[in-house]
Amino acid sequence: MLWLKKITSIKNISWNKKTKVIALSIVLIGVIGITYTLKNNTVKPKEVTIEKVIKRNLTETTIATGNIEAKYRNNIILNSTQKVLKIGIQEGQSVKKGDGLIMLDSSDLENQLQKFQINLENAKLTLNQMVKTGLAAEKSASENSLSQAKYSVENAQRKYDDLKKKYSQNEVLFSSGAIAQSQLDESKKNAEDAATGLKSAEDSLTNAKNTLNDTNNSSESKISNQKNQIALIQNDIDNYKKKIDDSKIVANIDGKVIKIDAKENQFPSSGDQIIIDDVSEYKVSVDLKQYDALKVAKGQKANIKIKGSKDSYSGTVTEIGQLAEAKTSISGGNQEYKVKISVVIDNPKEEVKSGYEADVQFIFKEKDESIAVGFDGIKEDKATGKKYVYVVNSNNIVSKKYINVGIESEYYVEITDGLGEGESYVLNPPESLIEGDLVSQGSSSKTSTNGSSKK
């Protein structure tokens, strides 16, 4: 029986070992399950861009785009009814005030002037006769004047009819391409001048009739009327003399000829002109928003960069507009009220020309070694209006930190209170980020070298 007891004892020992192995396996499976569960229930960090608060040299500026203008511009509009006889200048040429530019054809004007001068002499002779011989002789003179006036009207009417007919014929020829535009314009001008001459002759006839009808009036009244007639004729003479003088186009300022529309032996088209710029000074006019315009003062310096040029220029603010005008943005959005600011370019080179587009940078404030963060790192509490950033502690947990700000550069904002150098903060935090969140540096995030874009 001893051997049986031994066998039983051995069986008991084997069963205890199996039990322990099974129990250990169950515990191990439970531990693995709990570990797996805990691992899967761990909060995943949100990927963000984390930057360090460092000291930077900040410059508060604004940039606006405008066009270069000369100090003064002289626009000379050409008379489309006078042919250009001679051009004495060329584009790019420097001229002085009073220098001749072009000569227009004044032959028709001179002919009209001569006629009025003859009428003036006759009117003066009539006046002398009235004074010397009295009413009897005056009546005879008035009758002669009336006859002469009728004759003048008849001649003027024939001339006008002929020239009007000629113009009508030329319109037909021009429409068929038989004659040039200049021929049509010239015939039109001749017809218009003839109409003016006819009107003048008819006026003279009316005056002559009135003079004859007034022969029974007092001598003083008749003499006064004749003097008035002389004055009217003299006024016409003065007007024609001025037109003849104006046929010689001269520069009204010292400057440079930048545009000539005229061509010799041709009639100018409507709107043709000569432009002279006073290039002793160039300026750029830009429109600034109210926020920036309030920081600008006369005498303030600015930097100017002409688009396409390698050179930059300094400039000085010389004019600040007195009116904020509504301007529509390039994108066609809402209108903004802006003030015109003029900046004179210091020592411009030959490359500078009117009409060129240029960027003007106004520098408002500069500060070295300032604690700063990127624009996109700053948020604003809607309830209080206070600004804050999300700072990241050593455990990568975020929390709000309220701040006070100072000057603003293109990419960074000065922090005057609330943050210290070396602290970590979230740049451009997502809307879903809240205090207490666990964060990590996003794999796709890159540490910014120039901050964030200014809103």
BATI-814996 format. One record per residue: x negated, y, z of N, C-alpha, C in turn. Coordinates in steps of 0.1 Angstrom, whole numbers, plus 5000, padded with zeros to 4 digits. Layout:
XYZXYZXYZ;...
//
This chain:
499249885000500050005000499150125000;497950115004497050225004496850284990;496750194981496550244967497750324962;498950284967500150354962500250494968;499750514980499750644986498750734979;497650674975496650754967497250804954;497950714948498550754935499550864936;500350854947501350954950500751084953;499651084960498951204964498351274952;497851194943497251254930498351314922;499551244921500651304913501051434919;501051444933501551574939500551684936;499251654936498251754933498451804919;498651714909498851754895500051844893;501151804900502351884899502152024904;501452044915501152174921500352264911;499452204905498552284895499452324883;500252244878501152274867502152394871;502552384884503452484889502852624889;501552614894500852744895500552794881;500152714871499952754858501152814851;502252754854503552804848503852934854;503752944867504053074874503153184870;501853144868500853254864501153304850;501653204841501953244828503153334827;504153304836505353394837504953534841;504053544851503653674856502953744845;502053674838501253734827502153794816;503153714813504153754803504853884807;505253884820505953994826505054124826;503754104829502854224829502754274815;502554184806502454224791503654294787;504854244791506154314787506254444793;505854454806505954594813505054684806;503754644804502754724797503254774783;503854684776504354714763505454814764;506354794773507454894775506955024779;506055034789505455164793504755234782;504055154774503355214763504255274753;505355214750506355264740507155374746;507255384759508055494765507255614768;505955614766505055734768505455844758;505455974763505856094755504656124745;505056134732504056164722503756314722;502556354721502256504721502656564707;503056684708503456764695502156814689;502056794676500956844669501056994666;500157074671500157224668498757264665;498657394662497357454660496957524672;495857484678495357544691494157634688;494157754693492957844691492557894705;491257944705490758004717490858154717;491158214728491158354729489758404730;489358484720487958534720487958684718;486858744720486658894718486358914703;487059024698486859054684486759214682;486159254671486159394668487359424659;488259504664489559524658489659664651;490259674640490559794633491959804629;492659904633494059914630494160004617;494659944606494760004593496059984587;496260054576497360024567496960054553;497459984543497059994529498260024521;498160124512499260164503498660184489;499560154479499060164465499760284459;498960354451499460474444498760494431;499060604424498360634411497560764413;496460764405495560884406496160994397;496061114403496561234396495461344396;495461424386494561544385495061654395;494161744398494561854407495761934401;495761954388496862024382496961974367;498161974362498361924348499162034341;498662064329499262164320499862084308;501262074308501962014297502462114287;501962114274502362204264503262134254;504562164254505462104245505462174232;505262104221505162154208506562184201;506662294194507862324187507962234174;509062164174509262064163509562134150;509862264150510262334137509162404131;507962394137506762464131505662364128;505262364115504262274111502862304117;502162194120500762214126499862244114;499162364114498162394104496762344107;496362364120494962334123494962284138;494062184140493862134153492362164157;492162244167490762284170490062204182;490762104187490162034198490461884196;489861794205490061654204490161604219;490761484220490961424233489661404240;489661434253488461414261487561544261;487961644253487161764253487461854264;486461924270486662014281486962154275;487862224281488262354276488362454287;488362584284488462694293489862754291;490362824301491562894300491562994289;492462994280492463084269491863034256;491162914257490662854244491762814235;491562834222492462794212492562644211;493762594209493862444208494362404194;495562454190496062424177496662554171;496862564158497562674151498762614144;499962684147501162644140501462734129;502162694119502562774108503562884112;503163014110504063124114504463204102;504363154090504663234078506063284078;507063194081508463234081508663334092;508063324103508263424114507763554109;506563564102506063684098506863754087;507563674079508463724069509663794076;510163724086511363784094510963904101;509763904106509264024113509164144104;508664114092508564224082509964284079;510964204077512264254074512764344086;512564294098513064374109512264504110;511064504107510264634107510864734097;511264674085511864764075513164824080;513964734086515264774092515064884102;513964864110513764964120513365104115;512565104104512265224098513465294092;514265214086515565274080516465334091;516565254102517365304113516865434119;515565444120514965564125515165684116;515065654103515365764093516765814094;517665714096519065744098519265834110;518665804120518765884133518266024131;517066034124516566164121517566254112;518166184103519066264094520266304102;520766214111521866254119521566374128;520366374133519966484142519866614134;519266604122518966724114520166784106;520866694100521966744090523366744096;523566674107524866684114525766574108;527066594111528066494108528266474093;528266584085528466574071527466474064;526266504067525166424061525166284067;525566274079525666144086526666054080;527866114076528866034069528365974056;527566054048527066004036526065894039;525265914049524165824052524865694057;525965704064526565584069527165504058;527765574048528265504037527165434029;526065494028524865434021524465304029;524465324043524065214051524965094050;526265134049527265024047527064954034;526865024023526664964010525364874011;524364924017523164844018523364724027;524164734037524464624046525264514039;526264564031526964464023526064394013;525164464007524264403997523364304005;522964334016522064244024522864114028;524164134032524964014035525163924023;525363994012525563913999524363833996;523163893997521863823994521663714005;521963754017521763654028522663534026;523863564022524863454020524463364009;523963423998523463343986522263253990;521363313998520163244002520563124011;521463154020521863054030522562934022;523462974013524162874005523262783997;522162853991521162773983520362673992;519962734004519062644013519862534019;521162564023522062464029522262354019;522462394006522662293995521462213994;520262273994518962213993518862104004;519162144016519062054027519961934026;521161954021522161844019521561754009;520961803998520361723988519261643993;518461704002517261634008517661524017;518861544024519361444033519661314025;520161334013520461214004519161153999;518261243995516961193990516161114001;516261174013515561104024516160974028;517460964028518160834031517760734021;517460774009517060673998515560653998;514760724006513360714007512560793996;513260883990512660963979511661073985;511961123997511161224002510761184016;509761254022509261234035510061304046;509861264058510561324069510161474070;508861504068508461644069509161734059;509461684047510161764037511561794042;512161684047513561704052513561804064;512661794073512561884084512362024080;511462044070511162174065512462244058;513162164050514362214044515462244055;515462164065516462194076516062324083;514762344086514362464092514662584083;514362574070514662684061516162724062;516962624062518462644062518862714075;518262674086518562734099518062874100;516862904094516363044094517263134085;517763074074518663154065519963184072;520463084080521663104088521463224098;520263224104519963334114519863464106;519263464094519163584086520563634082;521463544079522863584075523563644087;523363574098523963634111523463774113;522163794112521663924114522164024104;522263984092522864074081524264114084;525064014089526464034092526564124104;525664114113525664204125525364344120;524464354111524064494106525264554098;525964464091527164514083528264564093;528464484104529364524114529064664120;527764674123527264804128527464914118;527164884106527364994095528865034094;529764934095531164964094531565054106;531065004118531465084130530865224129;529665234123529065374122529965464113;530365404102531165484093532565524099;533165424106534465454112534365564123;533165574128532965664139532465804135;532565834122532065964117532866084123;534066054127534866164133534566184148;533766094154533466104168532366214170;532066234182531166344184529766304180;528966394176527566374172526766304182;526966334195526166274205526466124206;527766084204528165944205527465864194;527565924182526965864170525465844171;524865944176523365944178523065834189;523865824199523665724209523765574203;524765564195524965434189523765394180;523265494173522165464164520865434172;520765494183519665464192519765314197;520965284200521165144205520865044194;521165074182520864994170519364974169;518665084170517265084169516664994180;517265004192516764924204516964774201;518064744195518364604192517364554181;517064634171516064594161514664574167;514364664176513064664183512964534191;514064504197514064374206513764254197;514364254185514164144176512664134171;512164254169510764264165509864214176;510064244188509264204199509364044200;510563994199510763854200509963774189;509963824177509263764166507763774168;507363894173505863904176505463804186;506263784196505863684206505863544200;506863514192506863374185505563354177;505163464170503963454162502763434171;502663514182501563494191501563354197;502763294199502863164205502463054195;502463094183502062994172500562954174;499863034181498462994184498462944198;498362804199498462744212497162744219;497162794232495862814239495962734252;494862704258494862634271495262734282;496062694291496462774303495662754315;494762654315493862624326492562574321;491562574330490262504327490562364330;490062274320490262134323489862044311;490361924310490061834300491261794292;491161794279492261754271492461604271;493561554277493661404278494761344268;495461434261496461384252496761484241;496761444228497261534217498161454208;499361504207500361434199500361494184;499761614183499861684170499061624159;499461634147498661594135498761714125;497661744119497561854109498461834097;499161944093500061944082501261864083;501661844096502861764099503661844109;505061824109505861884119505861784131;505661844143505661764155507061694157;507061574163508261504167508761564180;510061544182510661594195509961534207;509461624216508761574228507261564226;506761584214505261584213504661694221;503461664227502861764236501361754236;500761854242499361844245499261854260;498361764266498261754280496761794284;496661884293495361924298495361904313;494361834319494261814333493061894339;493361954350492262014358491561904366;490461854360489761734366488761774376;488761904381487861944392488161864404;489361804405489661724417490661614413;490461494419491461394417492061354430;493261314430493961264442494761144440;495061064450495960954450497160984458;498360974453499560994461500160854464;500460834476501060704481502260734490;503060634491504260644500504060554512;504160614524503960544536505260534544;505460424551506560404560506460504571;507560534577507660624588506660584599;506560454603505760404613504260444611;503860434598502460464595502260614593;503260684586503060824583502860904595;503560864606503360944619501960934624;501160844620499760834625498760914616;499260964605498361034595498361184598;497161234597496961384599496161444587;496361564584495561634574494061634578;493161614569491761604572491261464575;492261374577491861234581491161164569;490261084572489461014561490260884557;489960844545490660714540489660654530;489860524528489060444518489860424506;489260444494490060434482489360324473;490060234468489560134459490460134446;489760164435490460164422490560024417;491759984413491959844409491159814396;490359714397489559674385488059734386;487859824395486559884397485759814408;484459814407483559754417483259854428;483459984424483160094434484360124443;483960174455484960224464484560374467;485560454471485360594473485960624487;485360734493486060784505486960894500;487960934509488861034505489361114518;490061224515490461304526491961334524;492761324535494161354534494361504533;495061554522495161694520496661734521;497561644518499061684519499861574525;500761614534501761524540503161574537;503861494530505261534526506061574537;506961674535507861724545509261654545;509361554536510661484535510461334533;511161254541511161104539512261074529;511861014518512760974508512960824507;514160784503514560644502513760584490;513060474492512360404482512760254482;512960204470513260064469512059984467;511859874475510659784474510559724461;509359674458509059614445509959484443;510159414454510959294454512459324452;512759454452514159484450515059474463;514459474474515159454487515759584492;515959594505516559714510515659834509;516359954508515560074507514960114521;513760174520513060224531512760364529;512760444540512460584539510960604541;510360664531508860684531508460824528;507260864533506760994531505560994521;505461094512504361094503503161154509;502061084508500761134513499761144502;499061264501498061284490496661274496;495861204490494461184494493461224483;492661324485491761374475490461284475;490061234463488861144462487661224463;486761184472485461254473484461204463;483861304456482861274446483261164436;484361184428484761074419483761064407;483560944402482660914391483460934378;482760914367483360934353484460834351;484360714358485360614356486760654360;486860744369488160784375488960864364;490260814363491160874353492560884358;493260994354494661004358495460884353;496260844362497160734359496660594364;495360594368494860464373495560434386;495660304389496260254401495160234412;495360274424494360254434495060224448;494260144456494660114469494060214479;494760274488494260364498494460294512;493260284519493260234532493160344543;494160354551494060454562493560384575;492560434581492060374594492560454606;493360394614494060464625493260454638;492860334642492060304654491060194652;489960204660488960104660488560074674;488359944677487959904690487059774690;485959784697485059664696485259574709;484959454707484959354718486259354726;487359334718488659334724489159194725;489759154736490459024738491659024727;491658924719492658934708493158794705;494358784700495058664695495558694681;495858584673496458594660497958644661;498358714651499758764651500758654653;500458534646501458434647501558354660;500658394669500658324682501558404692;502058524688502858604697504358584695;505058554705506558544705507158654713;508458674712509158774720510358714726;510458744739511658694747512858784743;513858714737515058794732515858864743;515858804755516558864766515958984771;514558984773513859094779513059184770;512759124758511959194748510459194751;510159114761508759104765508059004756;506759024753505958944744505258834753;505058714747504358614754503658514744;502758434749502158324741502258194748;502158084741502157954747500657924750;500257914762498857874766498857724768;497657664766497457524767496457504778;496857424789495957394800495057274797;494157234806493257134804493856994802;495156984806495856854803496756864790;496456964783497156984770498657014772;499057064783500457104786500657254784;501657294777501857434773502757504783;502557634785503357714794503357854788;504457934791504558074787503658164795;503058254788502258354795502658494789;503158584797503558714792502358804791;502458894781501258974777501659114774;500659204775500759344770499759354758;500159424748499359434736498859574734;497759584726497259714722497259734707;496059764702495959794688496159674679;496559694667496859574658495959594646;495259484642494459484630495259404619;494659374608495459304598495859164602;495059094610495358964614495558944629;494959034637494959014652495559124659;495959094672496559184681495659184694;495359314699494659324711495559284723;494959204732495659174745495059254756;495859354761495359434772495559374786;496559284787496759224800497559094797;497158984805497858864805497058744801;496058764793495158654788493658684791;492858584792491458594794490658534783;489458574781488658514771488458364774;488558284764488258144765489558064767;490658124770491958044772492357994758;493057884759493657824746495057864745;495457884732496857924730497357854717;498657854715499157784703499457894692;498857874681499057964669500257914661;501158014658502357984651503057864657;503557874669504257764676505557734669;505957604669507257574663508357614672;509557634666510657674674511057574685;510757454682511157344692510257334704;509057414704508157404715508757474727;508657404739509057464751508057444762;508157514773507257494784507257354789;506057304792505957164797505657064787;505757104774505457004763504056974763;503756844759502456794757502056814743;500856874740500556914726499156854723;498856844710497556804706497156884693;495956894690495456964678495956884666;496756944658497256874646496156834637;496256714631495256664622495156744609;496356804606496356884593496057034596;495957064609495657204613494257244611;493957364607492557404606492457534614;491357534621491057654630490957774620;491757884623491857994614490558074616;490058124605488858214605489158364605;490358384600490758534599492158554606;492558454614493758474621494958444613;496058504615497358474608497758594600;498658574592499158684583499958784591;499758914589500559014596501959014591;502959014600504359014596504759154592;
//
